[in-house]
């Protein structure tokens, strides 16, 4: 599991939990909420029931967002829905947000969160997320809905 703090003790991003060791790691970080941004196509490669069983001790929310393989990028409404769910989870404590590879969707929502909720400029938010999470690999078209 890949893990990177975006906002220390508030928001981290990475790749999906796969083992009991991953669960212990998140608990050591006092994280008890997970925002999963994978869609049904992602779950074709993973056993969704097994994953849901693995995360039963967490407040778990799945907001399904498209990635580059989906044939389109996330739209403004989808991004806003993810931010609203993230807001709710952050009120409960630190959150671990993930997609499949921590390259597109979770960095996108982190950028949107920093831009819309924390007051960073879009450039500052993009630069910051790239510094904190080296796997960030967004296409410019993926952030076009953030500045509307």
Secondary structure, 3 states (H helix, E strand, C coil): CCEEEEECCCEEEEECCCCHHHHHHHHHCCCCEEEECCCHHHHCCCCHHHHHHHCCCCEEEECCCCCHHHCCCCCHHHHHHHHHHHHHHHHHCCEEEEECCCCCHHHHHHHHHHHHCCCCCHHHHHHHHHHHCCCCCCCHHHHHHHHC
